């Protein structure tokens, strides 16, 4: 039972990290688009 809880916790933690990383990449891309528009 304890192993199951640890495995589920690890999977959730890893998926959350990927989500946060994805959001960071989206924000970075948005900033680049805004910066490019501002230079024009």
mmCIF entry with sequence, helices, sheets and N, C-alpha, C, O atoms, coordinates in Angstrom:
data_MODEL
# 
_entry.id   MODEL 
# 
_entity.id                         1 
_entity.type                       polymer 
_entity.pdbx_number_of_molecules   1 
# 
_entity_poly.entity_id                      1 
_entity_poly.type                           'polypeptide(L)' 
_entity_poly.nstd_linkage                   no 
_entity_poly.nstd_monomer                   no 
_entity_poly.pdbx_seq_one_letter_code       
;(UNK)(UNK)(UNK)(UNK)(UNK)(UNK)(UNK)(UNK)(UNK)(UNK)(UNK)(UNK)(UNK)(UNK)(UNK)(UNK)
(UNK)(UNK)(UNK)(UNK)(UNK)(UNK)(UNK)(UNK)(UNK)(UNK)(UNK)(UNK)(UNK)(UNK)(UNK)(UNK)
(UNK)(UNK)(UNK)(UNK)(UNK)(UNK)(UNK)(UNK)
;
_entity_poly.pdbx_seq_one_letter_code_can   XXXXXXXXXXXXXXXXXXXXXXXXXXXXXXXXXXXXXXXX 
_entity_poly.pdbx_strand_id                 A 
# 
loop_
_entity_poly_seq.entity_id 
_entity_poly_seq.num 
_entity_poly_seq.mon_id 
_entity_poly_seq.hetero 
1 1  UNK n 
1 2  UNK n 
1 3  UNK n 
1 4  UNK n 
1 5  UNK n 
1 6  UNK n 
1 7  UNK n 
1 8  UNK n 
1 9  UNK n 
1 10 UNK n 
1 11 UNK n 
1 12 UNK n 
1 13 UNK n 
1 14 UNK n 
1 15 UNK n 
1 16 UNK n 
1 17 UNK n 
1 18 UNK n 
1 19 UNK n 
1 20 UNK n 
1 21 UNK n 
1 22 UNK n 
1 23 UNK n 
1 24 UNK n 
1 25 UNK n 
1 26 UNK n 
1 27 UNK n 
1 28 UNK n 
1 29 UNK n 
1 30 UNK n 
1 31 UNK n 
1 32 UNK n 
1 33 UNK n 
1 34 UNK n 
1 35 UNK n 
1 36 UNK n 
1 37 UNK n 
1 38 UNK n 
1 39 UNK n 
1 40 UNK n 
# 
_struct_asym.id          A 
_struct_asym.entity_id   1 
# 
_struct_conf.conf_type_id            HELX_P 
_struct_conf.id                      HELX_P1 
_struct_conf.pdbx_PDB_helix_id       AA1 
_struct_conf.beg_label_comp_id       UNK 
_struct_conf.beg_label_asym_id       A 
_struct_conf.beg_label_seq_id        2 
_struct_conf.pdbx_beg_PDB_ins_code   ? 
_struct_conf.end_label_comp_id       UNK 
_struct_conf.end_label_asym_id       A 
_struct_conf.end_label_seq_id        39 
_struct_conf.pdbx_end_PDB_ins_code   ? 
_struct_conf.beg_auth_comp_id        UNK 
_struct_conf.beg_auth_asym_id        A 
_struct_conf.beg_auth_seq_id         2 
_struct_conf.end_auth_comp_id        UNK 
_struct_conf.end_auth_asym_id        A 
_struct_conf.end_auth_seq_id         39 
_struct_conf.pdbx_PDB_helix_class    1 
_struct_conf.details                 ? 
_struct_conf.pdbx_PDB_helix_length   38 
# 
_struct_conf_type.id          HELX_P 
_struct_conf_type.criteria    ? 
_struct_conf_type.reference   ? 
# 
loop_
_atom_site.group_PDB 
_atom_site.id 
_atom_site.type_symbol 
_atom_site.label_atom_id 
_atom_site.label_alt_id 
_atom_site.label_comp_id 
_atom_site.label_asym_id 
_atom_site.label_entity_id 
_atom_site.label_seq_id 
_atom_site.pdbx_PDB_ins_code 
_atom_site.Cartn_x 
_atom_site.Cartn_y 
_atom_site.Cartn_z 
_atom_site.occupancy 
_atom_site.B_iso_or_equiv 
_atom_site.pdbx_formal_charge 
_atom_site.auth_seq_id 
_atom_site.auth_comp_id 
_atom_site.auth_asym_id 
_atom_site.auth_atom_id 
_atom_site.pdbx_PDB_model_num 
ATOM 1   N N  . UNK A 1 1  ? 0.830  -1.197 0.000   1.00 0.00 ? 1  UNK A N  1 
ATOM 2   C CA . UNK A 1 1  ? 0.000  0.000  0.000   1.00 0.00 ? 1  UNK A CA 1 
ATOM 3   C C  . UNK A 1 1  ? 0.869  1.254  0.000   1.00 0.00 ? 1  UNK A C  1 
ATOM 4   O O  . UNK A 1 1  ? 0.583  2.217  -0.710  1.00 0.00 ? 1  UNK A O  1 
ATOM 5   N N  . UNK A 1 2  ? 1.926  1.232  0.798   1.00 0.00 ? 2  UNK A N  1 
ATOM 6   C CA . UNK A 1 2  ? 2.816  2.393  0.878   1.00 0.00 ? 2  UNK A CA 1 
ATOM 7   C C  . UNK A 1 2  ? 3.509  2.633  -0.454  1.00 0.00 ? 2  UNK A C  1 
ATOM 8   O O  . UNK A 1 2  ? 3.680  3.778  -0.873  1.00 0.00 ? 2  UNK A O  1 
ATOM 9   N N  . UNK A 1 3  ? 3.906  1.561  -1.116  1.00 0.00 ? 3  UNK A N  1 
ATOM 10  C CA . UNK A 1 3  ? 4.560  1.696  -2.425  1.00 0.00 ? 3  UNK A CA 1 
ATOM 11  C C  . UNK A 1 3  ? 3.624  2.334  -3.434  1.00 0.00 ? 3  UNK A C  1 
ATOM 12  O O  . UNK A 1 3  ? 4.043  3.173  -4.232  1.00 0.00 ? 3  UNK A O  1 
ATOM 13  N N  . UNK A 1 4  ? 2.374  1.945  -3.404  1.00 0.00 ? 4  UNK A N  1 
ATOM 14  C CA . UNK A 1 4  ? 1.392  2.497  -4.328  1.00 0.00 ? 4  UNK A CA 1 
ATOM 15  C C  . UNK A 1 4  ? 1.248  4.001  -4.125  1.00 0.00 ? 4  UNK A C  1 
ATOM 16  O O  . UNK A 1 4  ? 1.196  4.759  -5.093  1.00 0.00 ? 4  UNK A O  1 
ATOM 17  N N  . UNK A 1 5  ? 1.185  4.421  -2.897  1.00 0.00 ? 5  UNK A N  1 
ATOM 18  C CA . UNK A 1 5  ? 1.070  5.846  -2.588  1.00 0.00 ? 5  UNK A CA 1 
ATOM 19  C C  . UNK A 1 5  ? 2.307  6.598  -3.069  1.00 0.00 ? 5  UNK A C  1 
ATOM 20  O O  . UNK A 1 5  ? 2.189  7.693  -3.618  1.00 0.00 ? 5  UNK A O  1 
ATOM 21  N N  . UNK A 1 6  ? 3.480  6.027  -2.871  1.00 0.00 ? 6  UNK A N  1 
ATOM 22  C CA . UNK A 1 6  ? 4.716  6.663  -3.328  1.00 0.00 ? 6  UNK A CA 1 
ATOM 23  C C  . UNK A 1 6  ? 4.758  6.768  -4.852  1.00 0.00 ? 6  UNK A C  1 
ATOM 24  O O  . UNK A 1 6  ? 5.159  7.798  -5.395  1.00 0.00 ? 6  UNK A O  1 
ATOM 25  N N  . UNK A 1 7  ? 4.350  5.719  -5.529  1.00 0.00 ? 7  UNK A N  1 
ATOM 26  C CA . UNK A 1 7  ? 4.356  5.724  -6.987  1.00 0.00 ? 7  UNK A CA 1 
ATOM 27  C C  . UNK A 1 7  ? 3.375  6.768  -7.527  1.00 0.00 ? 7  UNK A C  1 
ATOM 28  O O  . UNK A 1 7  ? 3.709  7.531  -8.433  1.00 0.00 ? 7  UNK A O  1 
ATOM 29  N N  . UNK A 1 8  ? 2.183  6.796  -6.973  1.00 0.00 ? 8  UNK A N  1 
ATOM 30  C CA . UNK A 1 8  ? 1.180  7.767  -7.409  1.00 0.00 ? 8  UNK A CA 1 
ATOM 31  C C  . UNK A 1 8  ? 1.665  9.187  -7.139  1.00 0.00 ? 8  UNK A C  1 
ATOM 32  O O  . UNK A 1 8  ? 1.487  10.067 -7.980  1.00 0.00 ? 8  UNK A O  1 
ATOM 33  N N  . UNK A 1 9  ? 2.262  9.417  -6.003  1.00 0.00 ? 9  UNK A N  1 
ATOM 34  C CA . UNK A 1 9  ? 2.797  10.744 -5.668  1.00 0.00 ? 9  UNK A CA 1 
ATOM 35  C C  . UNK A 1 9  ? 3.897  11.151 -6.636  1.00 0.00 ? 9  UNK A C  1 
ATOM 36  O O  . UNK A 1 9  ? 3.945  12.302 -7.069  1.00 0.00 ? 9  UNK A O  1 
ATOM 37  N N  . UNK A 1 10 ? 4.776  10.225 -6.978  1.00 0.00 ? 10 UNK A N  1 
ATOM 38  C CA . UNK A 1 10 ? 5.867  10.521 -7.904  1.00 0.00 ? 10 UNK A CA 1 
ATOM 39  C C  . UNK A 1 10 ? 5.327  10.863 -9.289  1.00 0.00 ? 10 UNK A C  1 
ATOM 40  O O  . UNK A 1 10 ? 5.800  11.803 -9.927  1.00 0.00 ? 10 UNK A O  1 
ATOM 41  N N  . UNK A 1 11 ? 4.349  10.111 -9.750  1.00 0.00 ? 11 UNK A N  1 
ATOM 42  C CA . UNK A 1 11 ? 3.760  10.372 -11.066 1.00 0.00 ? 11 UNK A CA 1 
ATOM 43  C C  . UNK A 1 11 ? 3.091  11.746 -11.086 1.00 0.00 ? 11 UNK A C  1 
ATOM 44  O O  . UNK A 1 11 ? 3.250  12.501 -12.045 1.00 0.00 ? 11 UNK A O  1 
ATOM 45  N N  . UNK A 1 12 ? 2.364  12.064 -10.055 1.00 0.00 ? 12 UNK A N  1 
ATOM 46  C CA . UNK A 1 12 ? 1.706  13.370 -9.989  1.00 0.00 ? 12 UNK A CA 1 
ATOM 47  C C  . UNK A 1 12 ? 2.723  14.507 -9.946  1.00 0.00 ? 12 UNK A C  1 
ATOM 48  O O  . UNK A 1 12 ? 2.536  15.536 -10.595 1.00 0.00 ? 12 UNK A O  1 
ATOM 49  N N  . UNK A 1 13 ? 3.783  14.325 -9.193  1.00 0.00 ? 13 UNK A N  1 
ATOM 50  C CA . UNK A 1 13 ? 4.817  15.357 -9.090  1.00 0.00 ? 13 UNK A CA 1 
ATOM 51  C C  . UNK A 1 13 ? 5.504  15.569 -10.431 1.00 0.00 ? 13 UNK A C  1 
ATOM 52  O O  . UNK A 1 13 ? 5.756  16.707 -10.826 1.00 0.00 ? 13 UNK A O  1 
ATOM 53  N N  . UNK A 1 14 ? 5.808  14.491 -11.127 1.00 0.00 ? 14 UNK A N  1 
ATOM 54  C CA . UNK A 1 14 ? 6.466  14.611 -12.428 1.00 0.00 ? 14 UNK A CA 1 
ATOM 55  C C  . UNK A 1 14 ? 5.554  15.261 -13.459 1.00 0.00 ? 14 UNK A C  1 
ATOM 56  O O  . UNK A 1 14 ? 6.016  16.063 -14.271 1.00 0.00 ? 14 UNK A O  1 
ATOM 57  N N  . UNK A 1 15 ? 4.296  14.934 -13.441 1.00 0.00 ? 15 UNK A N  1 
ATOM 58  C CA . UNK A 1 15 ? 3.374  15.533 -14.407 1.00 0.00 ? 15 UNK A CA 1 
ATOM 59  C C  . UNK A 1 15 ? 3.185  17.016 -14.103 1.00 0.00 ? 15 UNK A C  1 
ATOM 60  O O  . UNK A 1 15 ? 3.020  17.817 -15.023 1.00 0.00 ? 15 UNK A O  1 
ATOM 61  N N  . UNK A 1 16 ? 3.207  17.387 -12.843 1.00 0.00 ? 16 UNK A N  1 
ATOM 62  C CA . UNK A 1 16 ? 3.083  18.801 -12.476 1.00 0.00 ? 16 UNK A CA 1 
ATOM 63  C C  . UNK A 1 16 ? 4.300  19.581 -12.947 1.00 0.00 ? 16 UNK A C  1 
ATOM 64  O O  . UNK A 1 16 ? 4.170  20.720 -13.394 1.00 0.00 ? 16 UNK A O  1 
ATOM 65  N N  . UNK A 1 17 ? 5.480  18.982 -12.854 1.00 0.00 ? 17 UNK A N  1 
ATOM 66  C CA . UNK A 1 17 ? 6.693  19.664 -13.319 1.00 0.00 ? 17 UNK A CA 1 
ATOM 67  C C  . UNK A 1 17 ? 6.624  19.909 -14.815 1.00 0.00 ? 17 UNK A C  1 
ATOM 68  O O  . UNK A 1 17 ? 7.011  20.975 -15.292 1.00 0.00 ? 17 UNK A O  1 
ATOM 69  N N  . UNK A 1 18 ? 6.137  18.938 -15.549 1.00 0.00 ? 18 UNK A N  1 
ATOM 70  C CA . UNK A 1 18 ? 6.017  19.110 -16.991 1.00 0.00 ? 18 UNK A CA 1 
ATOM 71  C C  . UNK A 1 18 ? 5.014  20.202 -17.323 1.00 0.00 ? 18 UNK A C  1 
ATOM 72  O O  . UNK A 1 18 ? 5.217  20.957 -18.274 1.00 0.00 ? 18 UNK A O  1 
ATOM 73  N N  . UNK A 1 19 ? 3.955  20.296 -16.570 1.00 0.00 ? 19 UNK A N  1 
ATOM 74  C CA . UNK A 1 19 ? 2.949  21.325 -16.802 1.00 0.00 ? 19 UNK A CA 1 
ATOM 75  C C  . UNK A 1 19 ? 3.536  22.709 -16.547 1.00 0.00 ? 19 UNK A C  1 
ATOM 76  O O  . UNK A 1 19 ? 3.337  23.624 -17.347 1.00 0.00 ? 19 UNK A O  1 
ATOM 77  N N  . UNK A 1 20 ? 4.245  22.865 -15.461 1.00 0.00 ? 20 UNK A N  1 
ATOM 78  C CA . UNK A 1 20 ? 4.854  24.150 -15.133 1.00 0.00 ? 20 UNK A CA 1 
ATOM 79  C C  . UNK A 1 20 ? 5.890  24.530 -16.187 1.00 0.00 ? 20 UNK A C  1 
ATOM 80  O O  . UNK A 1 20 ? 5.986  25.694 -16.578 1.00 0.00 ? 20 UNK A O  1 
ATOM 81  N N  . UNK A 1 21 ? 6.659  23.554 -16.643 1.00 0.00 ? 21 UNK A N  1 
ATOM 82  C CA . UNK A 1 21 ? 7.650  23.812 -17.686 1.00 0.00 ? 21 UNK A CA 1 
ATOM 83  C C  . UNK A 1 21 ? 6.960  24.272 -18.963 1.00 0.00 ? 21 UNK A C  1 
ATOM 84  O O  . UNK A 1 21 ? 7.426  25.204 -19.618 1.00 0.00 ? 21 UNK A O  1 
ATOM 85  N N  . UNK A 1 22 ? 5.868  23.634 -19.315 1.00 0.00 ? 22 UNK A N  1 
ATOM 86  C CA . UNK A 1 22 ? 5.117  24.002 -20.517 1.00 0.00 ? 22 UNK A CA 1 
ATOM 87  C C  . UNK A 1 22 ? 4.559  25.412 -20.433 1.00 0.00 ? 22 UNK A C  1 
ATOM 88  O O  . UNK A 1 22 ? 4.584  26.157 -21.413 1.00 0.00 ? 22 UNK A O  1 
ATOM 89  N N  . UNK A 1 23 ? 4.058  25.773 -19.270 1.00 0.00 ? 23 UNK A N  1 
ATOM 90  C CA . UNK A 1 23 ? 3.536  27.129 -19.078 1.00 0.00 ? 23 UNK A CA 1 
ATOM 91  C C  . UNK A 1 23 ? 4.656  28.140 -19.215 1.00 0.00 ? 23 UNK A C  1 
ATOM 92  O O  . UNK A 1 23 ? 4.470  29.192 -19.827 1.00 0.00 ? 23 UNK A O  1 
ATOM 93  N N  . UNK A 1 24 ? 5.811  27.837 -18.656 1.00 0.00 ? 24 UNK A N  1 
ATOM 94  C CA . UNK A 1 24 ? 6.967  28.735 -18.767 1.00 0.00 ? 24 UNK A CA 1 
ATOM 95  C C  . UNK A 1 24 ? 7.382  28.930 -20.211 1.00 0.00 ? 24 UNK A C  1 
ATOM 96  O O  . UNK A 1 24 ? 7.724  30.042 -20.613 1.00 0.00 ? 24 UNK A O  1 
ATOM 97  N N  . UNK A 1 25 ? 7.356  27.864 -20.994 1.00 0.00 ? 25 UNK A N  1 
ATOM 98  C CA . UNK A 1 25 ? 7.711  27.974 -22.414 1.00 0.00 ? 25 UNK A CA 1 
ATOM 99  C C  . UNK A 1 25 ? 6.683  28.810 -23.158 1.00 0.00 ? 25 UNK A C  1 
ATOM 100 O O  . UNK A 1 25 ? 7.051  29.603 -24.025 1.00 0.00 ? 25 UNK A O  1 
ATOM 101 N N  . UNK A 1 26 ? 5.412  28.653 -22.844 1.00 0.00 ? 26 UNK A N  1 
ATOM 102 C CA . UNK A 1 26 ? 4.365  29.439 -23.495 1.00 0.00 ? 26 UNK A CA 1 
ATOM 103 C C  . UNK A 1 26 ? 4.524  30.922 -23.184 1.00 0.00 ? 26 UNK A C  1 
ATOM 104 O O  . UNK A 1 26 ? 4.374  31.767 -24.066 1.00 0.00 ? 26 UNK A O  1 
ATOM 105 N N  . UNK A 1 27 ? 4.824  31.231 -21.944 1.00 0.00 ? 27 UNK A N  1 
ATOM 106 C CA . UNK A 1 27 ? 5.011  32.630 -21.543 1.00 0.00 ? 27 UNK A CA 1 
ATOM 107 C C  . UNK A 1 27 ? 6.225  33.214 -22.262 1.00 0.00 ? 27 UNK A C  1 
ATOM 108 O O  . UNK A 1 27 ? 6.203  34.364 -22.700 1.00 0.00 ? 27 UNK A O  1 
ATOM 109 N N  . UNK A 1 28 ? 7.273  32.420 -22.377 1.00 0.00 ? 28 UNK A N  1 
ATOM 110 C CA . UNK A 1 28 ? 8.480  32.888 -23.061 1.00 0.00 ? 28 UNK A CA 1 
ATOM 111 C C  . UNK A 1 28 ? 8.186  33.174 -24.529 1.00 0.00 ? 28 UNK A C  1 
ATOM 112 O O  . UNK A 1 28 ? 8.622  34.199 -25.052 1.00 0.00 ? 28 UNK A O  1 
ATOM 113 N N  . UNK A 1 29 ? 7.467  32.302 -25.194 1.00 0.00 ? 29 UNK A N  1 
ATOM 114 C CA . UNK A 1 29 ? 7.119  32.504 -26.601 1.00 0.00 ? 29 UNK A CA 1 
ATOM 115 C C  . UNK A 1 29 ? 6.252  33.752 -26.768 1.00 0.00 ? 29 UNK A C  1 
ATOM 116 O O  . UNK A 1 29 ? 6.441  34.519 -27.711 1.00 0.00 ? 29 UNK A O  1 
ATOM 117 N N  . UNK A 1 30 ? 5.315  33.950 -25.863 1.00 0.00 ? 30 UNK A N  1 
ATOM 118 C CA . UNK A 1 30 ? 4.466  35.140 -25.916 1.00 0.00 ? 30 UNK A CA 1 
ATOM 119 C C  . UNK A 1 30 ? 5.308  36.398 -25.778 1.00 0.00 ? 30 UNK A C  1 
ATOM 120 O O  . UNK A 1 30 ? 5.083  37.377 -26.490 1.00 0.00 ? 30 UNK A O  1 
ATOM 121 N N  . UNK A 1 31 ? 6.264  36.381 -24.876 1.00 0.00 ? 31 UNK A N  1 
ATOM 122 C CA . UNK A 1 31 ? 7.158  37.522 -24.695 1.00 0.00 ? 31 UNK A CA 1 
ATOM 123 C C  . UNK A 1 31 ? 7.970  37.804 -25.942 1.00 0.00 ? 31 UNK A C  1 
ATOM 124 O O  . UNK A 1 31 ? 8.201  38.963 -26.285 1.00 0.00 ? 31 UNK A O  1 
ATOM 125 N N  . UNK A 1 32 ? 8.404  36.760 -26.621 1.00 0.00 ? 32 UNK A N  1 
ATOM 126 C CA . UNK A 1 32 ? 9.175  36.943 -27.852 1.00 0.00 ? 32 UNK A CA 1 
ATOM 127 C C  . UNK A 1 32 ? 8.316  37.560 -28.948 1.00 0.00 ? 32 UNK A C  1 
ATOM 128 O O  . UNK A 1 32 ? 8.790  38.406 -29.707 1.00 0.00 ? 32 UNK A O  1 
ATOM 129 N N  . UNK A 1 33 ? 7.065  37.143 -29.034 1.00 0.00 ? 33 UNK A N  1 
ATOM 130 C CA . UNK A 1 33 ? 6.152  37.703 -30.033 1.00 0.00 ? 33 UNK A CA 1 
ATOM 131 C C  . UNK A 1 33 ? 5.914  39.192 -29.746 1.00 0.00 ? 33 UNK A C  1 
ATOM 132 O O  . UNK A 1 33 ? 5.932  40.013 -30.664 1.00 0.00 ? 33 UNK A O  1 
ATOM 133 N N  . UNK A 1 34 ? 5.697  39.527 -28.506 1.00 0.00 ? 34 UNK A N  1 
ATOM 134 C CA . UNK A 1 34 ? 5.464  40.919 -28.129 1.00 0.00 ? 34 UNK A CA 1 
ATOM 135 C C  . UNK A 1 34 ? 6.712  41.757 -28.417 1.00 0.00 ? 34 UNK A C  1 
ATOM 136 O O  . UNK A 1 34 ? 6.620  42.870 -28.933 1.00 0.00 ? 34 UNK A O  1 
ATOM 137 N N  . UNK A 1 35 ? 7.865  41.211 -28.078 1.00 0.00 ? 35 UNK A N  1 
ATOM 138 C CA . UNK A 1 35 ? 9.121  41.915 -28.334 1.00 0.00 ? 35 UNK A CA 1 
ATOM 139 C C  . UNK A 1 35 ? 9.323  42.136 -29.837 1.00 0.00 ? 35 UNK A C  1 
ATOM 140 O O  . UNK A 1 35 ? 9.742  43.213 -30.262 1.00 0.00 ? 35 UNK A O  1 
ATOM 141 N N  . UNK A 1 36 ? 9.024  41.122 -30.625 1.00 0.00 ? 36 UNK A N  1 
ATOM 142 C CA . UNK A 1 36 ? 9.152  41.261 -32.080 1.00 0.00 ? 36 UNK A CA 1 
ATOM 143 C C  . UNK A 1 36 ? 8.203  42.300 -32.627 1.00 0.00 ? 36 UNK A C  1 
ATOM 144 O O  . UNK A 1 36 ? 8.573  43.057 -33.525 1.00 0.00 ? 36 UNK A O  1 
ATOM 145 N N  . UNK A 1 37 ? 6.992  42.356 -32.112 1.00 0.00 ? 37 UNK A N  1 
ATOM 146 C CA . UNK A 1 37 ? 6.010  43.354 -32.568 1.00 0.00 ? 37 UNK A CA 1 
ATOM 147 C C  . UNK A 1 37 ? 6.450  44.753 -32.158 1.00 0.00 ? 37 UNK A C  1 
ATOM 148 O O  . UNK A 1 37 ? 6.227  45.712 -32.897 1.00 0.00 ? 37 UNK A O  1 
ATOM 149 N N  . UNK A 1 38 ? 7.063  44.878 -31.011 1.00 0.00 ? 38 UNK A N  1 
ATOM 150 C CA . UNK A 1 38 ? 7.486  46.180 -30.524 1.00 0.00 ? 38 UNK A CA 1 
ATOM 151 C C  . UNK A 1 38 ? 8.656  46.731 -31.361 1.00 0.00 ? 38 UNK A C  1 
ATOM 152 O O  . UNK A 1 38 ? 8.802  47.945 -31.498 1.00 0.00 ? 38 UNK A O  1 
ATOM 153 N N  . UNK A 1 39 ? 9.480  45.843 -31.916 1.00 0.00 ? 39 UNK A N  1 
ATOM 154 C CA . UNK A 1 39 ? 10.610 46.286 -32.715 1.00 0.00 ? 39 UNK A CA 1 
ATOM 155 C C  . UNK A 1 39 ? 10.177 46.796 -34.089 1.00 0.00 ? 39 UNK A C  1 
ATOM 156 O O  . UNK A 1 39 ? 10.904 47.560 -34.725 1.00 0.00 ? 39 UNK A O  1 
ATOM 157 N N  . UNK A 1 40 ? 9.002  46.380 -34.545 1.00 0.00 ? 40 UNK A N  1 
ATOM 158 C CA . UNK A 1 40 ? 8.528  46.774 -35.878 1.00 0.00 ? 40 UNK A CA 1 
ATOM 159 C C  . UNK A 1 40 ? 7.997  48.158 -35.903 1.00 0.00 ? 40 UNK A C  1 
ATOM 160 O O  . UNK A 1 40 ? 7.562  48.632 -36.952 1.00 0.00 ? 40 UNK A O  1 
# 
